[in-house]
Amino acid sequence: MTSPGVVIVGAGQSAAVAAHTLREQGYRGCITMLGRERHRPYERPPLSKAVLTDIEEPRLEVLTEDAWVRSDIELLSNSEAVALDLRRRHVCLADGRVLGYEKCLIATGGEAHTLPFVPTAHPRVHHIRTLDDARRLRASLQLRPEVAILGGGFLGLEVAHSALSAGASVTVFERAASLLDRFLPCEASAWLEARMRDAGAKLMLGASLSDVRASPRGRMHLITGAGALEVDDLIVAVGLSPNDSLAREAGLEVAVGGGILVDASCRTSDEHVFACGDCTSQQRPGQTVPTRLESWQNANEQARTAAAAMLSAPLPVPAVPWFWTDQGQHNIQVLGLPAPDLEYVRRGDLASDKVMWIGHRSSVPLHGVAINAGSDLRAIRPLFERGQPLQWEDFPLDTTNLRAWVKQMQAHASATV
Ligand SMILES: Cc1cc2nc3c(=O)[nH]c(=O)nc-3n(C[C@H](O)[C@H](O)[C@H](O)COP(=O)(O)OP(=O)(O)OC[C@H]3O[C@@H](n4cnc5c(N)ncnc54)[C@H](O)[C@@H]3O)c2cc1C
């Protein structure tokens, strides 16, 4: 058994940021990072975007070479943790090695969800979670295939745009009657649908697949509620299952809907074990139940929080959740979280493709969605952070005066505290 220090299980976004933060905050002990993949920690957002479309693969490392060297991390790649012993404080690896720890951080992310009738071993069936998945899909797209995408969520739609720009013909199957209607105001969902069709995708809304069979010449035969379809590639983008089994089997608390339960400091139900990123479920300010946030920002924020908590240092102030997606040429950013019964105001003209919606309840802003208007969303962020009621009757609906209105609201809020 090696000498104890911090053992990080997982070698992705949040693992790398946590290790780097530990060093930045002065931690001098051993940091051992276990990664099931063969790569150093890399950024996943480009996997559905530039990795599929650009001639040259973009740089993906989470830490620059310099930051990686300075972080002095012992990375054990191709190494899977298979058990966690909370009493003895050690992690068991698939190859029989055992690592002791003072503190353990679980940063195992998640797996692309699969469906029972999909032949996952078929060479032209794709999920997109890892760099190797994305490289395999890119190679297929170079053949300009006929592609079906199962799932019209942010990821499925990003991949649809990338596949179209690579010259593929694309059909998207989405079980719901409209796109992303749980996450976006209805107008934004309708805009997304129109832009997807303009880009050339065939959208099958309210349609699910019920079976997939291999057909001659390596193609796939899809059975849908609306009939049969034959394609070259099937891309399955139907969500994520958090990698929480290590924690669950060790006896750590796991949320009902999945995800390792962590408190505000990213500590699990064991005082020596922390968790961050896509594998966690956390109750955030203003929420009544723990939820999972599968976003780049959350992975980074929780990593910094967990690192500070491991060192008993002051915790960073929790950030308002933020997420972005690139849908072809269009950038969409989301601030805060959707909730039932929000009243939305819209700024900008939908036809100009530059627009922002703010959803509020009792006049308090809770959910912002910006299409090609990220700077407007940034301008309004301080008002989300304050969490106070605002005067929406004065909200500038046209393209001017947003900053002046934000200042006015800040002054008003300060005066009424
Ligand atoms: C294709 C794609 C596009 C995305 N686009 C966006 C975007 O546009 N905007 C946005 O905000 N977010 C986006 N995200 C989400 C964002 O990338 C993730 O939220 C983030 O990567 C989560 O980081 P993580 O460290 O929790 O998990 P990961 O980055 O998934 O890292 C987890 C690592 O742990 C390893 N692991 C798991 N179990 C074990 C084990 N038992 N032993 C050893 N290693 C293990 C895994 O192999 C993996 O390498 C995207 C994600 C994907 C997949």
Ligand as a Chemical Component Dictionary entry (heavy atoms), coordinates in Angstrom:
data_LIG
# 
_chem_comp.id                   LIG 
_chem_comp.type                 NON-POLYMER 
_chem_comp.pdbx_formal_charge   0 
_chem_comp.three_letter_code    LIG 
# 
loop_
_chem_comp_atom.comp_id 
_chem_comp_atom.atom_id 
_chem_comp_atom.alt_atom_id 
_chem_comp_atom.type_symbol 
_chem_comp_atom.charge 
_chem_comp_atom.model_Cartn_x 
_chem_comp_atom.model_Cartn_y 
_chem_comp_atom.model_Cartn_z 
_chem_comp_atom.pdbx_ordinal 
LIG C1  C1  C 0 -19.984 15.735 -25.293 1  
LIG C2  C2  C 0 -20.155 16.659 -24.104 2  
LIG C3  C3  C 0 -20.407 18.013 -24.323 3  
LIG C4  C4  C 0 -20.591 18.872 -23.240 4  
LIG N1  N1  N 0 -20.852 20.205 -23.474 5  
LIG C5  C5  C 0 -21.043 21.037 -22.430 6  
LIG C6  C6  C 0 -21.323 22.419 -22.660 7  
LIG O1  O1  O 0 -21.419 22.876 -23.793 8  
LIG N2  N2  N 0 -21.519 23.218 -21.579 9  
LIG C7  C7  C 0 -21.420 22.742 -20.284 10 
LIG O2  O2  O 0 -21.597 23.525 -19.339 11 
LIG N3  N3  N 0 -21.143 21.439 -20.049 12 
LIG C8  C8  C 0 -20.957 20.572 -21.079 13 
LIG N4  N4  N 0 -20.684 19.249 -20.840 14 
LIG C9  C9  C 0 -20.658 18.754 -19.448 15 
LIG C10 C10 C 0 -19.262 18.838 -18.800 16 
LIG O3  O3  O 0 -18.263 18.493 -19.688 17 
LIG C11 C11 C 0 -19.286 17.882 -17.613 18 
LIG O4  O4  O 0 -20.250 18.396 -16.705 19 
LIG C12 C12 C 0 -17.924 17.746 -16.938 20 
LIG O5  O5  O 0 -17.012 17.119 -17.788 21 
LIG C13 C13 C 0 -18.054 16.924 -15.654 22 
LIG O6  O6  O 0 -16.798 16.742 -15.104 23 
LIG P1  P1  P 0 -16.532 15.531 -14.087 24 
LIG O7  O7  O 0 -15.135 15.683 -13.637 25 
LIG O8  O8  O 0 -17.611 15.464 -13.081 26 
LIG O9  O9  O 0 -16.695 14.208 -14.961 27 
LIG P2  P2  P 0 -15.833 13.724 -16.208 28 
LIG O10 O10 O 0 -15.212 14.878 -16.930 29 
LIG O11 O11 O 0 -16.740 12.819 -16.959 30 
LIG O12 O12 O 0 -14.656 12.853 -15.554 31 
LIG C14 C14 C 0 -14.901 11.660 -14.854 32 
LIG C15 C15 C 0 -13.740 10.723 -15.120 33 
LIG O13 O13 O 0 -13.739 9.693  -14.124 34 
LIG C16 C16 C 0 -13.411 8.460  -14.728 35 
LIG N5  N5  N 0 -13.910 7.372  -13.873 36 
LIG C17 C17 C 0 -15.196 7.016  -13.643 37 
LIG N6  N6  N 0 -15.258 5.979  -12.775 38 
LIG C18 C18 C 0 -13.988 5.678  -12.439 39 
LIG C19 C19 C 0 -13.403 4.704  -11.594 40 
LIG N7  N7  N 0 -14.156 3.868  -10.877 41 
LIG N8  N8  N 0 -12.053 4.656  -11.489 42 
LIG C20 C20 C 0 -11.283 5.520  -12.193 43 
LIG N9  N9  N 0 -11.775 6.475  -13.014 44 
LIG C21 C21 C 0 -13.124 6.555  -13.135 45 
LIG C22 C22 C 0 -14.123 8.545  -16.066 46 
LIG O14 O14 O 0 -13.584 7.601  -16.975 47 
LIG C23 C23 C 0 -13.839 9.994  -16.450 48 
LIG O15 O15 O 0 -12.637 10.108 -17.164 49 
LIG C24 C24 C 0 -20.504 18.367 -21.899 50 
LIG C25 C25 C 0 -20.247 16.998 -21.695 51 
LIG C26 C26 C 0 -20.082 16.144 -22.782 52 
LIG C27 C27 C 0 -19.827 14.682 -22.539 53 
# 
loop_
_chem_comp_bond.comp_id 
_chem_comp_bond.atom_id_1 
_chem_comp_bond.atom_id_2 
_chem_comp_bond.value_order 
_chem_comp_bond.pdbx_ordinal 
LIG C1  C2  SING 1  
LIG C2  C3  SING 2  
LIG C2  C26 DOUB 3  
LIG C3  C4  DOUB 4  
LIG C4  N1  SING 5  
LIG C4  C24 SING 6  
LIG N1  C5  DOUB 7  
LIG C5  C6  SING 8  
LIG C5  C8  SING 9  
LIG C6  O1  DOUB 10 
LIG C6  N2  SING 11 
LIG N2  C7  SING 12 
LIG C7  O2  DOUB 13 
LIG C7  N3  SING 14 
LIG N3  C8  DOUB 15 
LIG C8  N4  SING 16 
LIG N4  C9  SING 17 
LIG N4  C24 SING 18 
LIG C9  C10 SING 19 
LIG C10 O3  SING 20 
LIG C10 C11 SING 21 
LIG C11 O4  SING 22 
LIG C11 C12 SING 23 
LIG C12 O5  SING 24 
LIG C12 C13 SING 25 
LIG C13 O6  SING 26 
LIG O6  P1  SING 27 
LIG P1  O7  DOUB 28 
LIG P1  O8  SING 29 
LIG P1  O9  SING 30 
LIG O9  P2  SING 31 
LIG P2  O10 DOUB 32 
LIG P2  O11 SING 33 
LIG P2  O12 SING 34 
LIG O12 C14 SING 35 
LIG C14 C15 SING 36 
LIG C15 O13 SING 37 
LIG C15 C23 SING 38 
LIG O13 C16 SING 39 
LIG C16 N5  SING 40 
LIG C16 C22 SING 41 
LIG N5  C17 SING 42 
LIG N5  C21 SING 43 
LIG C17 N6  DOUB 44 
LIG N6  C18 SING 45 
LIG C18 C19 SING 46 
LIG C18 C21 DOUB 47 
LIG C19 N7  SING 48 
LIG C19 N8  DOUB 49 
LIG N8  C20 SING 50 
LIG C20 N9  DOUB 51 
LIG N9  C21 SING 52 
LIG C22 O14 SING 53 
LIG C22 C23 SING 54 
LIG C23 O15 SING 55 
LIG C24 C25 DOUB 56 
LIG C25 C26 SING 57 
LIG C26 C27 SING 58 
# 
